[in-house]
Structure formats: structure tokens, C-alpha cells
Amino acid sequence: MIIKFKEKAKPEEIALLRDVLQNQGFSIHESTGTLITLFGVIGDTSKFDPNSLYVYDFIETVLRVQEPYKQVNRKFHPEDTIINVKGVQIGGKNVVALAGPCAVESLEQMQSIAPLVKAAGAKILRAGAYKPRTSPYSFQGLGEKGLKILGQIGREYSLPVVSELMSIEDIPLFIENVDIIQIGARNMQNFSLLKEVGKLDKPVLLKRGMANTIEEWLMSAEYIFAGGNDKVILCDRGIRTFETSTRNTLDISSIPVLKKLSHLPVIVDPSHAAGRWEFIESMSRAAVAAGADGLIIEVHPDPEKALSDGQQSLKPERFSTLMQSCRLVAGAIGRTME
């Protein structure tokens, strides 16, 4: 339920209604603009009569939210959310690049790639330490050792880092070593894991599941919000369709749809969507043109020898070219990519 106050509502009147609702067991999400204040009322409002609130002459309108996701709903929070990660803003005018190898393979590998992606314009370093692979015989990542290498390299090159969390037991390691916790496509509906990261004061990058609807995706984000963590970044990495020309099918339309339905920042992973390096630049430009707030791209110093997803990894010089072309697209729609 959303309550809109009249423009001339006084602070003491707003405080009065806040107390009334909280005493009835509701939680309040408050959004205050220059002239207007909104209350997002969270809780079971099914037996609550919204018309009863019009007894207060400082109430403009009361609306029920029909969608099952509440806190991530733009109706609750009309302004875009901007998430600050060590000074890097995700969700504002600037389109952010997150780049790095699919997996941490060694300290030397990370020392070679980090300065190159940073020089090309990446603001956040990505790499996997725990790798969820379809085949049990594929490289599964270096685990704790890889995560510590990633944290070390991030500090050494002053780059925030993001990596995928797969198990609740590893949360302490992630709190210590990463700046953004990624929840991968296979865990988008691992509700136990979502509840745990919802308790953290750390940004969460939530990838869309391989065959999930936008509403299911937003409901997963709602799980994180319900735990108290409002630092959620949505990431579309393509969905599984009948098409086999690419690894997945990038749902470009999800970007404007999410922007309409939710206030959360939206980034795109063209590497996993394409599955082939030669398609990544054009898909990245399309994502920026559609309104994406960022791109997460796999970059490897020697893709031919990569232990994971070499076929969809860009060489550093190609990543630099991609950044140049995406900056032109960003500028054409009134945004920046610095």
C-alpha cells in the first residue's frame, strides 16, 4: 500500500501517521522529495481499509500495490536507486563497466589483467573463485585461495571486486574479500541463500535465472530486501530459448521493462548471453542504447589458454575497443561511460 501526503503536510503530521501504522505492525518505507512524501506500507494489508486513512486531512491518495513485489517496486520508490560501491556509483548517469576473467586462475593472471581493464575504463574487477559448472569435470575454481587473490588484487589496484557466492557457509569469506556479492543464475531462486545475503550490509548483484520471468526475478530481489538489504543490482545474462546460435538469448526488452517496474539498477552480461567473443561488442552497444546502467564483461589475457569460458572472453585490446564504441552510444543518449 502506498500513501501520498499532500504537499503542505507538516513533519509532525507525517510522524503521527508513521507511529499509527507502526503500532499496527506495519513497516514503513519512506520516500521524501522536494514537495512530496510517500509511505510504502509493508505488511499484510489485506484486511486494512485504505479509505480509513482519509480521515487525516493531510493525506492526498492511498493506493494498493497489486504486484507481489513491494519494496523493489517503483511505486514504492519513484526515484532510481543509485548504489555506491567504494565511490563507484551504479545506477546514475554514468554507465559502469565491470570486467575481468571468468575465473581466478593464478595471482600472476590477475596481476596481468587488472591494470589492463582498469586502463580501458573498467571501474570494478570481476572474477570467479567458486565456479558452478554444468560438467563435474570442468574447472571448478580455486575456491578460498582464488577469492583471497581477488581481494588482494582489488586492493592493490584500487578496484572494487565482485565474485559469485554459491554457499551460505562461504559468506564470511565473501564479506572479507569482495565488495559486491554475486548471486548467479542457478541460485536466483535459492531462497535460503537470498535470505542470508539479505541480512548483509553489502551490495548484491542478482543475475536472472536461465528460464525465469521478470516477475520471478523481482520476487527474488524482494527476498533480499525483506531481509533488510536494499543494495541490489539486477543483471540480465540472457535466457534459455530454442535458439542455439548463441549460448543464451539476451532479452534486451528486460531493460526498459525493469526500469518501468522497479527502481533498481540494471546491468547486462553480454559475455554469458552471447557465449562467443565476436558478438559481445554489438550486444554491449545494444544494452547501453536500451538503458543499461552497466556491463559485466569477461576479459582474459590469453583466452586460448583460459581454464573457463575462453570462447566468450575478450582480449584486453578488444575490450578497450568495446569501451570506446560504448562511450559513443552512451553519449548519444545523454549518458557517460567514464
Kinemage of the C-alpha trace (Angstrom):
@kinemage 1
@onewidth
@group {chain A} dominant
@subgroup {mainchain}
@vectorlist {calphas} color= white
{ca met a 1} P 0.000 0.000 0.000
{ca ile a 2} L 1.258 3.467 -0.918
{ca ile a 3} L 0.288 6.650 0.883
{ca lys a 4} L 0.894 10.013 -0.750
{ca phe a 5} L 0.885 13.060 1.515
{ca lys a 6} L -0.324 16.465 0.424
{ca glu a 7} L 2.376 18.983 -0.468
{ca lys a 8} L 1.758 21.031 2.686
{ca ala a 9} L 1.843 18.063 5.078
{ca lys a 10} L 3.787 19.005 8.205
{ca pro a 11} L 6.624 16.877 9.645
{ca glu a 12} L 4.601 16.273 12.822
{ca glu a 13} L 1.641 15.003 10.741
{ca ile a 14} L 3.892 12.614 8.846
{ca ala a 15} L 5.379 11.417 12.146
{ca leu a 16} L 1.883 10.894 13.560
{ca leu a 17} L 0.823 8.579 10.742
{ca arg a 18} L 4.137 6.753 10.890
{ca asp a 19} L 3.514 5.958 14.561
{ca val a 20} L -0.084 4.894 13.900
{ca leu a 21} L 0.912 2.435 11.184
{ca gln a 22} L 3.930 1.049 13.024
{ca asn a 23} L 1.778 0.463 16.111
{ca gln a 24} L -0.451 -1.691 13.908
{ca gly a 25} L 2.526 -3.851 12.969
{ca phe a 26} L 3.389 -2.379 9.582
{ca ser a 27} L 6.859 -1.460 8.360
{ca ile a 28} L 7.278 1.860 6.571
{ca his a 29} L 9.456 2.627 3.560
{ca glu a 30} L 9.618 6.413 3.347
{ca ser a 31} L 10.448 8.367 0.198
{ca thr a 32} L 10.827 12.127 0.612
{ca gly a 33} L 11.102 14.506 -2.334
{ca thr a 34} L 11.260 18.282 -2.552
{ca leu a 35} L 7.488 18.642 -2.241
{ca ile a 36} L 6.018 15.165 -1.821
{ca thr a 37} L 6.433 12.436 0.796
{ca leu a 38} L 5.392 8.840 0.115
{ca phe a 39} L 4.927 5.957 2.539
{ca gly a 40} L 5.306 2.425 1.298
{ca val a 41} L 3.414 0.329 3.837
{ca ile a 42} L 4.850 -3.176 4.123
{ca gly a 43} L 2.946 -5.997 5.743
{ca asp a 44} L -0.369 -7.802 5.438
{ca thr a 45} L -2.729 -5.018 4.363
{ca ser a 46} L -5.409 -7.377 3.005
{ca lys a 47} L -7.753 -6.658 5.933
{ca phe a 48} L -6.854 -2.985 6.180
{ca asp a 49} L -9.323 -0.472 4.752
{ca pro a 50} L -7.307 2.154 2.861
{ca asn a 51} L -10.242 4.556 2.890
{ca ser a 52} L -9.965 4.812 6.662
{ca leu a 53} L -6.807 6.877 6.202
{ca tyr a 54} L -8.700 9.705 4.523
{ca val a 55} L -9.784 10.786 7.993
{ca tyr a 56} L -6.434 12.602 8.034
{ca asp a 57} L -6.738 15.806 6.006
{ca phe a 58} L -3.034 15.743 5.109
{ca ile a 59} L -3.408 12.544 3.016
{ca glu a 60} L -3.600 13.016 -0.756
{ca thr a 61} L -4.118 9.421 -2.016
{ca val a 62} L -3.919 5.838 -0.801
{ca leu a 63} L -3.231 3.063 -3.322
{ca arg a 64} L -2.905 -0.690 -3.037
{ca val a 65} L 0.088 -2.270 -4.763
{ca gln a 66} L -1.188 -5.195 -6.805
{ca glu a 67} L 2.201 -6.670 -7.703
{ca pro a 68} L 3.586 -9.281 -5.278
{ca tyr a 69} L 6.960 -7.485 -5.113
{ca lys a 70} L 6.638 -4.431 -2.893
{ca gln a 71} L 9.927 -2.868 -1.816
{ca val a 72} L 11.625 -3.222 -5.209
{ca asn a 73} L 8.540 -1.727 -6.880
{ca arg a 74} L 8.941 1.703 -8.468
{ca lys a 75} L 5.568 2.659 -6.991
{ca phe a 76} L 7.197 2.425 -3.557
{ca his a 77} L 10.347 4.232 -4.621
{ca pro a 78} L 9.756 6.513 -7.638
{ca glu a 79} L 13.371 7.690 -7.890
{ca asp a 80} L 16.101 5.493 -9.375
{ca thr a 81} L 18.263 3.796 -6.782
{ca ile a 82} L 21.980 4.523 -7.044
{ca ile a 83} L 24.295 2.084 -5.297
{ca asn a 84} L 27.694 3.329 -4.184
{ca val a 85} L 30.494 0.753 -4.190
{ca lys a 86} L 33.676 2.330 -2.833
{ca gly a 87} L 32.975 5.533 -4.724
{ca val a 88} L 31.708 3.828 -7.889
{ca gln a 89} L 28.058 4.684 -8.490
{ca ile a 90} L 25.861 2.103 -10.194
{ca gly a 91} L 22.516 3.377 -11.400
{ca gly a 92} L 23.260 7.027 -12.107
{ca lys a 93} L 24.008 8.855 -15.320
{ca asn a 94} L 27.304 7.034 -15.794
{ca val a 95} L 27.296 3.553 -17.327
{ca val a 96} L 29.719 1.345 -15.384
{ca ala a 97} L 31.903 -1.436 -16.752
{ca leu a 98} L 32.734 -4.489 -14.619
{ca ala a 99} L 35.425 -6.595 -16.256
{ca gly a 100} L 37.875 -9.406 -15.676
{ca pro a 101} L 38.340 -13.112 -16.327
{ca cys a 102} L 35.653 -15.725 -15.864
{ca ala a 103} L 37.767 -17.380 -13.183
{ca val a 104} L 40.741 -16.582 -10.984
{ca glu a 105} L 43.457 -18.926 -12.253
{ca ser a 106} L 46.543 -17.569 -10.515
{ca leu a 107} L 47.976 -14.486 -8.851
{ca glu a 108} L 50.034 -13.768 -11.965
{ca gln a 109} L 46.973 -13.914 -14.215
{ca met a 110} L 45.085 -11.415 -12.058
{ca gln a 111} L 48.107 -9.118 -11.793
{ca ser a 112} L 48.324 -9.028 -15.578
{ca ile a 113} L 44.642 -8.387 -16.329
{ca ala a 114} L 43.636 -5.937 -13.574
{ca pro a 115} L 45.700 -2.944 -14.759
{ca leu a 116} L 44.633 -3.538 -18.362
{ca val a 117} L 40.888 -3.499 -17.737
{ca lys a 118} L 41.305 -0.527 -15.413
{ca ala a 119} L 43.233 1.397 -18.070
{ca ala a 120} L 40.451 0.669 -20.586
{ca gly a 121} L 37.846 2.150 -18.231
{ca ala a 122} L 36.535 -0.692 -16.075
{ca lys a 123} L 35.589 0.516 -12.603
{ca ile a 124} L 35.012 -2.879 -10.968
{ca leu a 125} L 37.009 -6.109 -11.271
{ca arg a 126} L 35.104 -9.354 -11.757
{ca ala a 127} L 36.358 -12.949 -11.432
{ca gly a 128} L 35.014 -16.223 -10.119
{ca ala a 129} L 36.603 -18.228 -7.318
{ca tyr a 130} L 33.804 -20.787 -6.987
{ca lys a 131} L 32.572 -21.861 -10.414
{ca pro a 132} L 29.166 -23.528 -10.886
{ca arg a 133} L 29.816 -25.689 -13.957
{ca thr a 134} L 27.440 -27.902 -15.896
{ca ser a 135} L 30.064 -30.638 -16.096
{ca pro a 136} L 31.609 -32.002 -12.889
{ca tyr a 137} L 34.852 -32.430 -14.838
{ca ser a 138} L 35.207 -28.747 -15.738
{ca phe a 139} L 37.413 -26.358 -13.777
{ca gln a 140} L 35.556 -25.589 -10.551
{ca gly a 141} L 37.638 -22.593 -9.457
{ca leu a 142} L 40.362 -22.102 -6.847
{ca gly a 143} L 37.862 -21.590 -4.031
{ca glu a 144} L 39.118 -19.771 -0.961
{ca lys a 145} L 42.576 -19.276 -2.459
{ca gly a 146} L 41.070 -17.626 -5.544
{ca leu a 147} L 38.832 -15.381 -3.502
{ca lys a 148} L 41.761 -14.148 -1.450
{ca ile a 149} L 43.760 -13.471 -4.614
{ca leu a 150} L 40.854 -11.445 -5.996
{ca gly a 151} L 40.593 -9.409 -2.803
{ca gln a 152} L 44.340 -8.785 -2.802
{ca ile a 153} L 44.364 -7.620 -6.427
{ca gly a 154} L 41.373 -5.361 -5.840
{ca arg a 155} L 43.178 -3.618 -3.011
{ca glu a 156} L 46.434 -3.452 -4.957
{ca tyr a 157} L 44.831 -1.728 -7.961
{ca ser a 158} L 42.117 0.197 -6.062
{ca leu a 159} L 39.302 -1.649 -7.822
{ca pro a 160} L 36.153 -2.875 -6.077
{ca val a 161} L 35.662 -6.584 -6.781
{ca val a 162} L 32.664 -8.835 -7.457
{ca ser a 163} L 32.509 -12.621 -7.308
{ca glu a 164} L 29.839 -15.311 -7.185
{ca leu a 165} L 28.685 -16.791 -3.892
{ca met a 166} L 27.327 -20.342 -4.042
{ca ser a 167} L 27.115 -21.454 -0.426
{ca ile a 168} L 25.917 -19.913 2.832
{ca glu a 169} L 28.984 -21.352 4.575
{ca asp a 170} L 31.280 -19.141 2.461
{ca ile a 171} L 29.618 -15.838 3.395
{ca pro a 172} L 32.308 -14.851 5.959
{ca leu a 173} L 34.995 -15.213 3.265
{ca phe a 174} L 32.997 -13.041 0.883
{ca ile a 175} L 32.388 -10.356 3.485
{ca glu a 176} L 36.144 -10.111 3.965
{ca asn a 177} L 37.286 -10.278 0.340
{ca val a 178} L 34.655 -8.864 -2.033
{ca asp a 179} L 32.752 -5.609 -2.397
{ca ile a 180} L 29.764 -6.980 -4.346
{ca ile a 181} L 28.339 -10.449 -3.803
{ca gln a 182} L 27.055 -12.042 -6.982
{ca ile a 183} L 24.155 -14.487 -6.903
{ca gly a 184} L 24.358 -16.482 -10.110
{ca ala a 185} L 21.599 -17.602 -12.450
{ca arg a 186} L 21.478 -21.104 -10.967
{ca asn a 187} L 20.900 -19.685 -7.479
{ca met a 188} L 18.409 -16.951 -8.348
{ca gln a 189} L 15.701 -18.905 -6.549
{ca asn a 190} L 17.864 -20.377 -3.809
{ca phe a 191} L 15.712 -18.682 -1.208
{ca ser a 192} L 17.798 -19.774 1.768
{ca leu a 193} L 20.836 -18.094 0.204
{ca leu a 194} L 18.817 -14.971 -0.671
{ca lys a 195} L 17.603 -14.674 2.910
{ca glu a 196} L 21.185 -14.809 4.207
{ca val a 197} L 22.578 -12.153 1.850
{ca gly a 198} L 19.518 -10.105 2.776
{ca lys a 199} L 20.996 -9.817 6.263
{ca leu a 200} L 24.250 -8.299 4.970
{ca asp a 201} L 25.222 -4.674 4.536
{ca lys a 202} L 26.889 -5.334 1.189
{ca pro a 203} L 25.696 -4.860 -2.417
{ca val a 204} L 24.277 -7.929 -4.154
{ca leu a 205} L 24.395 -8.474 -7.914
{ca leu a 206} L 21.415 -10.711 -8.691
{ca lys a 207} L 21.530 -12.489 -12.035
{ca arg a 208} L 18.393 -13.574 -13.847
{ca gly a 209} L 17.770 -17.301 -13.868
{ca met a 210} L 18.127 -19.250 -17.095
{ca ala a 211} L 14.361 -19.597 -17.622
{ca asn a 212} L 12.806 -17.155 -15.170
{ca thr a 213} L 10.254 -14.447 -15.777
{ca ile a 214} L 10.894 -10.842 -14.846
{ca glu a 215} L 8.349 -11.091 -12.036
{ca glu a 216} L 10.099 -14.154 -10.568
{ca trp a 217} L 13.383 -12.269 -10.786
{ca leu a 218} L 11.953 -9.261 -8.966
{ca met a 219} L 10.473 -11.541 -6.312
{ca ser a 220} L 13.987 -12.898 -5.681
{ca ala a 221} L 15.193 -9.313 -5.248
{ca glu a 222} L 12.290 -8.819 -2.833
{ca tyr a 223} L 13.635 -11.681 -0.696
{ca ile a 224} L 16.894 -9.759 -0.280
{ca phe a 225} L 15.050 -6.517 0.519
{ca ala a 226} L 12.822 -8.326 3.023
{ca gly a 227} L 15.943 -9.265 4.985
{ca gly a 228} L 16.954 -5.623 5.271
{ca asn a 229} L 19.473 -5.292 2.407
{ca asp a 230} L 18.352 -2.683 -0.134
{ca lys a 231} L 21.586 -2.703 -2.157
{ca val a 232} L 20.510 -4.914 -5.059
{ca ile a 233} L 21.730 -4.704 -8.661
{ca leu a 234} L 19.858 -6.695 -11.309
{ca cys a 235} L 21.861 -8.414 -14.071
{ca asp a 236} L 20.427 -9.969 -17.237
{ca arg a 237} L 22.739 -12.643 -18.669
{ca gly a 238} L 20.353 -13.993 -21.275
{ca ile a 239} L 17.670 -16.645 -21.021
{ca arg a 240} L 17.374 -20.136 -22.445
{ca thr a 241} L 15.298 -20.307 -25.633
{ca phe a 242} L 15.071 -22.594 -28.662
{ca glu a 243} L 17.866 -20.637 -30.386
{ca thr a 244} L 21.287 -22.309 -30.484
{ca ser a 245} L 23.321 -19.710 -32.418
{ca thr a 246} L 24.314 -18.098 -29.135
{ca arg a 247} L 24.798 -19.531 -25.659
{ca asn a 248} L 21.652 -17.759 -24.417
{ca thr a 249} L 19.221 -15.208 -25.821
{ca leu a 250} L 19.789 -11.695 -24.483
{ca asp a 251} L 16.426 -10.195 -23.541
{ca ile a 252} L 17.104 -6.560 -24.392
{ca ser a 253} L 13.469 -5.714 -23.638
{ca ser a 254} L 14.013 -6.644 -19.988
{ca ile a 255} L 15.951 -3.398 -19.507
{ca pro a 256} L 13.109 -0.928 -20.210
{ca val a 257} L 10.587 -3.282 -18.584
{ca leu a 258} L 12.629 -3.396 -15.370
{ca lys a 259} L 13.131 0.357 -15.473
{ca lys a 260} L 9.360 0.777 -15.551
{ca leu a 261} L 8.585 -1.777 -12.839
{ca ser a 262} L 11.480 -1.237 -10.438
{ca his a 263} L 13.843 1.428 -9.153
{ca leu a 264} L 16.858 -0.911 -9.042
{ca pro a 265} L 19.906 -0.503 -11.295
{ca val a 266} L 20.075 -2.910 -14.238
{ca ile a 267} L 23.255 -4.204 -15.823
{ca val a 268} L 23.817 -6.683 -18.659
{ca asp a 269} L 26.217 -9.604 -19.076
{ca pro a 270} L 26.747 -9.921 -22.851
{ca ser a 271} L 29.515 -12.492 -22.361
{ca his a 272} L 27.214 -15.193 -20.975
{ca ala a 273} L 24.386 -14.139 -23.263
{ca ala a 274} L 26.477 -14.465 -26.414
{ca gly a 275} L 28.833 -17.257 -25.446
{ca arg a 276} L 31.110 -16.143 -28.303
{ca trp a 277} L 33.537 -13.257 -28.146
{ca glu a 278} L 32.780 -11.882 -31.632
{ca phe a 279} L 29.198 -10.944 -30.677
{ca ile a 280} L 29.951 -9.212 -27.397
{ca glu a 281} L 30.722 -5.703 -28.652
{ca ser a 282} L 27.497 -5.311 -30.652
{ca met a 283} L 25.404 -6.737 -27.800
{ca ser a 284} L 27.102 -4.345 -25.377
{ca arg a 285} L 26.257 -1.351 -27.548
{ca ala a 286} L 22.657 -2.526 -27.782
{ca ala a 287} L 22.415 -2.880 -23.996
{ca val a 288} L 23.757 0.624 -23.408
{ca ala a 289} L 21.363 2.033 -26.009
{ca ala a 290} L 18.441 0.278 -24.267
{ca gly a 291} L 19.288 1.950 -20.951
{ca ala a 292} L 21.513 -0.494 -19.081
{ca asp a 293} L 23.357 1.001 -16.118
{ca gly a 294} L 26.391 -1.201 -16.623
{ca leu a 295} L 28.069 -4.077 -18.438
{ca ile a 296} L 29.835 -7.076 -16.907
{ca ile a 297} L 32.309 -8.484 -19.403
{ca glu a 298} L 34.776 -11.349 -19.385
{ca val a 299} L 38.302 -10.291 -20.333
{ca his a 300} L 41.290 -12.666 -20.299
{ca pro a 301} L 44.956 -12.002 -21.156
{ca asp a 302} L 45.135 -15.257 -23.146
{ca pro a 303} L 41.644 -16.649 -23.907
{ca glu a 304} L 43.025 -19.611 -25.845
{ca lys a 305} L 44.511 -20.925 -22.591
{ca ala a 306} L 41.676 -19.894 -20.262
{ca leu a 307} L 40.531 -22.576 -17.836
{ca ser a 308} L 36.926 -21.380 -18.096
{ca asp a 309} L 34.865 -19.805 -20.910
{ca gly a 310} L 37.752 -18.756 -23.119
{ca gln a 311} L 35.443 -18.696 -26.150
{ca gln a 312} L 33.448 -15.822 -24.678
{ca ser a 313} L 36.374 -13.861 -23.245
{ca leu a 314} L 37.713 -10.736 -24.910
{ca lys a 315} L 41.389 -9.962 -25.188
{ca pro a 316} L 42.313 -6.687 -23.430
{ca glu a 317} L 42.731 -4.757 -26.680
{ca arg a 318} L 39.254 -5.801 -27.864
{ca phe a 319} L 37.801 -4.763 -24.532
{ca ser a 320} L 39.402 -1.353 -24.973
{ca thr a 321} L 37.768 -1.045 -28.417
{ca leu a 322} L 34.421 -2.078 -26.947
{ca met a 323} L 34.671 0.618 -24.294
{ca gln a 324} L 35.379 3.273 -26.915
{ca ser a 325} L 32.352 2.324 -29.003
{ca cys a 326} L 30.044 2.053 -25.973
{ca arg a 327} L 31.094 5.532 -24.842
{ca leu a 328} L 29.814 6.880 -28.162
{ca val a 329} L 26.465 5.159 -27.662
{ca ala a 330} L 26.221 6.400 -24.073
{ca gly a 331} L 26.916 9.966 -25.219
{ca ala a 332} L 24.243 9.720 -27.918
{ca ile a 333} L 21.560 9.023 -25.300
{ca gly a 334} L 22.741 11.636 -22.816
{ca arg a 335} L 24.819 9.399 -20.563
{ca thr a 336} L 28.521 8.960 -19.894
{ca met a 337} L 30.832 5.956 -19.608
{ca glu a 338} L 33.862 7.221 -17.760
